[in-house]
Amino acid sequence: MTVNSKFKHFLAMALLWGFADLAAAEENDNFAPVATTNEVASEAEGRFFAIPTFKNAYIDTTPISKKDGLVVGELGVDGGNKDMIVNLAQEIADGKLGKFDSLLITHKGKLLFESYYLRGRIDLPHPQASATKSYTSMAIGRAIEMGYLTMADLDKPLVGFLKDLDSSKFAPGAEKITLNQAMTMRSGIRVSKEKTEELEANANRLTTLEMIQAYLEHSAPISSDSQSFDYNGIDPMMVMQVLDAAVPGTANDFIKTELLDKLGIAKYSWRTAIGGLPRSGNGSGMTSRNMVKWGTLVMSKGKWNGEQLISEAFVAKAASRITQVSDEGAFFNGDNISNPGYGYYLWQTDMKVGGKIYSTASAQGAFGQFIIAIDELDLVVVATAHDNEFNTMQMVAERVLPAFTN
């Protein structure tokens, strides 16, 4: 366990890598676990799960300032109950709560707690899975802030932005799907399993636009009944194609220049889909500290370093409960978790602490990737994991929120 003196930082590093590696760590002013050359190569090749785990957790209640755009503070001094969070971290380190790779907490704009376990590395992008959808949403919000799209465009037919589609071949109702519906997983597109498998088998021969055309052609008729919440990968694909059509240049360049560069995110991965567009439903990788930046962007209503990056109106809408989700349709449950909903690729849920309810908005990805924003507490919780079956949302409700409310 890492504590706050430099000497104990030194001891923690000695446990992790041995004294032979300490000179390099001190030279980098970086005592948290860093990725080796081989681990960087594994992540770049899409083999994150081949990265070896380390046994000794890194737990820090006074995160180091790395001049990466994050303001740091001290847990227990700038907020939070230090003992409660450290005890939680120790249980994670002992393997009692699942296979976590990191847990970070910011409160009132300061990073107060930073920890890494197993495959977590401070400088290595971690697979985000479906949290990528939330980043896709923020890219649309950036396009709105810059005037390439408008809030009114969200309620317009999505195919109107994609001029090269052949609407004469669409399934009935496909021409009416709005951008709003696609961004809330309510396009209503329903393609048979057999046809989906056929299309995916030929995906490498098709552009993204051709794939969208095929889905719109082969869907069952789209109606108000079919336009219920359905978590899928088709809707984000269409949204990314709209972004590419709306902005100057490419969606790849826009996301890098107007979001990642603005946020100071240099270490990341974002794989491309068919046709060369950035993958929209999954496929990105972010360091845990950079995940904090995305959460802070939502918490600050779209502002970063004083600049309005994302339309404030868009962030408010994205983080709201646009559509209700059944308990069966959500990927999180628990005694203190209720009322699941969905905005623009952001989940909403209520967390109960004592007798009080706190509303949350979150990006979520398979195997345990979470960015959870609790506006009322000015709190952002980031967690990464691999093969994690433990309910992170319930853990945050039971163990993290009480440390900032009692």
N, C-alpha and C positions, 0 to 999 in steps of 0.2 A: 504494500500500500504506500502510495506517495503522500508525503506531508509537506509542510510549507517551507522548511529550511533547505538551503542549497545542499547541505551535507546529506540530508535524508533523500533529496532528489538523487544524489550521487549513489547512495546505497540502493535505491530502487532500480536504477539503471544497471548497477552491478548484478543484481538478481536477474534482470531480463537478458542481458547480453554477455555479461562477464566483463572484467576490467579492460580487456583488450579493445573493446569497442567504445570505451568511455571518452577517449580523446576526440574521436570524430563527433560524438554526441555533444560534447562541450563546445567544440568548434562551431557547431551549427546552432548553439544556444537552444537546443531542443532536447528535452529530457523524456518526452513521451515517445512511445514506440514508433520507429520510423521504418519504412519499407526498404527491404534489400533490393538490389538490382534484379534478382530473380523474381521477387514478388511483384515488382512493377511490371516485368515482362508477362507474368502470369495474368495480371489484371488486364493488360492491354490485349492479350490473346483471348479474353473471355473465360479465363480459367481461375476465377477468384476462389472457387471452392478447393483449388489445389494448394492454396496458400497455407502453410503450416500454422498451427495455433501456438500461442505461448501460454505458459501456465500462470505467470505472476501478473495480476492485474495492475494497471496504472490508474491510480485514483488521486485526483488533484482538486483541492478545495480553493486553490488560488491559481487559476489558469494563467499561463504565461502570455504576455502580449507578444504577438508575432507580427504586428504591423500589417495585419491582413484585413483591416476594416472592422474587426470586432473589438469592442471595448470590454475589458476584463475587470473583475472585482473579486471579492472574497466572500465565500459562502459563510453565512452566520454573522457577517459584519454588514454586508450590503443587502442582506435579505436571506430568508430561509433558515431552517433549523439544521445546523451542520450535522449533529449526531444522527438525526433521522435519515438524512441522505447518505451519509457514510455507511451507516448500518445496512441500508438498502444495497449500496454498491458492493459491500462485502458479501452479501447473500448472492448477488449476481456472480461475483468472483468465485464463490464456492460452488457454483453450478446449480443452485437451488431454484432459479427462476427462469431457466432457459439458456439458449446459446447466444447470448448478447455479444456484440463486437464493440459497441460504444454506448455511452449514455452521457449526454450533455444537457445542461440547464442554463437558460438565461432568464434574468429577472430585472425588470425595469431597464432594459437595454444593455445589461452587463452580463457577460459570460461568467457565471459563478462556480460552475462545476463541470469538470471534464474527466471522462474515464474511458479506458480502452481495455478490451478483453479479447482473448482468443485470436480472431483474425483482424481485429481492429488495429489500424495504423493511422497516425495523425495526418500523414501526408499521402495516403492511398485512397483513390476513389473507391467507394463501396457500391456494389450494384444496388440500384434503386427500385427495380421492378416497376410496379404501377405508380410509385411516387412520381415517375416521369410524366404521368398525365397532368399532375399539378403544375409542373414546369411548363408544359405545353399551354396550359391555361394562362399562366403569367405572360407567356409570349403573345397571346391574343390581347391581353390587357395592355401590354406595351405598344402593340400596334394601334390600339384605340387611343392611348395617350398621345401618340405621335400623329394621329389623324388619318392613318391609312384605313382604319375601320372606325365605326361609331357604335355607341351603345344601341342605337336603333337598328343597326345591322344584325344584332343578335337575334332579332325576331323576324328576319327576312329568310326566304328559302335559301338553303345552303347551296343548292346547285346553281343559283344565280351568280355565284362568284366563280364558278368553274365552267367557263364558256365552251370548252371543248367536249363536254359530255353530250351524248345523243339522247335527249329526253324522250324521243319517240319510242324508245325501247324500254323505258322504265316500267317497273311494276306500278300498279295503280297507287297513288298517294305519295310516291317517292319524291315527286317534284315539290311537295309542300313541306318537307322536313326542314326545320329552321336550324340555324347555328346554335341557338339556345337549346334546342332538343338534343342535338348531337353532343353538346358539352355537358349535358346532364344525363347521358346514357339513356335517352328516350327517343332515339330516331325511329324506333319501331321496325327497323330492318330485321327480318327473320329469314334466314337462308337455311335450307335443310343441311343436315350433317354431311350427307353424301356430296352435295354440291360444294359445300365449304371445303371438304377434303380435296375435291377435284381442283378447286381454285388455288388452294394453298400448295398443292403439288406442282402447279404450273406458275407459281408466283414469280420465280426467277426470270420468266420470259415476259412478264408484264410490267408496265410502269404502274406507279401508284394510281394514276388517273384511270388506267384500264382496269385495275382491281376495283376501284370505286364504281365504275360503270357496270362491271359484272355483278357486284353485290346489289346495286340498285335494279338491275334487270331481273335477277334471279330471286329476289325477295318475295315472300308471300305479300299479298296486298297489305298496304300500310294503312292503319286506321287508328282511331282514338283508343281502341282496345289494345292494339299491339304496342302503342307508344307509352308503355309503362316502363319503369326502371329495369334495365337489363344490362348488367356489367359485361362489357365486351371490348374488343379491339378495333372494330370497324369504325365506330363513331370518332375516336381520337384520330384515326387515319384520315378521315374526311376533314377534320378540323385543321390538321397540319397542312393539308392540301390547300385549304382556304387561306391560311397564313401565307403560304408560298405564293399564292396568286395575288394577295393583297399588298404585300410589301415590295419595295424595290429590291432588285437582286434576288437572292435565294433565301429560303427560310433558314438554312444553315448559317449563312452570313449574318442574317438579322439576329438570330438568337445569340450568336457569339458576340457581335458588336454591340447590340443594344441591351443585352441582359447580362451575359456572363462577364464580359469585359467591364461593364458598368459596376457589377457587384464585386469585382476583383477576384473572380473565380478563374484561376489559371489551371489548376489541377482538376481535371474532370474527364470523363469519357461520355460520348454520346454516339451510339452506333447509328448507322444509316439503314433505312428500310429499302425496299424495292424502289427503283427509280431515283435513288440518291437522296431522298428527303430524310431529315432526322426522324428516328423512330419516335412515335408519339405516345404509345400505350405503355411502353417499357423500354429498356435498353440504354438508359443513362447511368452514369456513375458519378457520385459526388463524395468528397470528403465530409466527415461529420461536421467540421467547422463551417463548411460551405452550405450544408443543410441548414445550419443555424441562420445563415444569411437569408435563405428563402423564407424561413419562418418569421424572421424579423421584418422582412418586406411585407408580409401579410399583417403582422402586428402593427406596423407603422402606417397602415392604409396606403401602401404603395410607394412610400418615400424611402430613399436610401441616401445617406449623407446629405440630406437637405434637398435632394432632387426628386421630383415626382416621376418615378420610373414607370409605375403602373397607374392607370386611371383609378382615382379614388373610388369613383362610382362602380367601376368594374370589380375592384377588390371587395367592396361591400356586398355586391351581388354574388360574387364567386364564393365568399365565405358564409353565405346565408343558406338556409334550408329551402332551396327552390322546390325540391321534391322530397316527399316522405319515403323512407325505405323501411320495409318490414324487417323484423328481427332476423328472419331467415335470410334476407338479402344482404345483411351487413356481415362483415368479416370480424366483428368484435362483439362480445357479449360479456355480461358480468352483473353482479348484484348492484354495483354503483354506476352502471352504464345504461343509458336509456335514450329513447327518442332518436334513433338514427335517421339521418337525412343526407342529402347530397346537393352540392352547389355546382359550380363550374370546375369539375374534377377535384373538388375538395369535399371531404366527408364532414358531417356535423354530428355531434352527439352531446348529450348532457352528462356531466359527471357529478355525482352526489358526494359531498363531504359533510359529514354530520347531517344537519338538516337543511343544508344549502345546496342549490343547484348551480353549477357553472357550465356555461355553454362553451364548446370547443369547436375549432375547425382544424382539420388535419389532412396532410398528405400521407398516404399509406401504400406500402408495397409488400409483396409476398415475402415470406420468410422473416418478417419483422422489421421493416423499414418504416419509421414514423417521424413526422414533423408535426408536433401538436402545439397549437396556439390557443392560449386561454386569455382572452382579451381583458376580462375583468381583473385578472391578477397580473397582467403585463408579463406573462410567463410563456416561454417557449421551451418545449422539451423535445430533444432529438434522440432517437434510438436507432441503432442498426443491429442486425442479427443475421444468423444463418440457420436455417432449419429450426426456427423457433416456434414452438407450438404454444408457448405461454402467452396469455392475453396481456399484451403490453398496455392497452388502454386501461384495463382493470388495475394493473400495477400502478399506473400513473395516478389513477383516482384514489387508490388505497394508500399509496406510499409517498408520492411526490407532492400532490396538492396539499395534504395535511401539513407538510413541512413549510408551506408558504401561506397557510391560513390560520394556524393555531398561535 
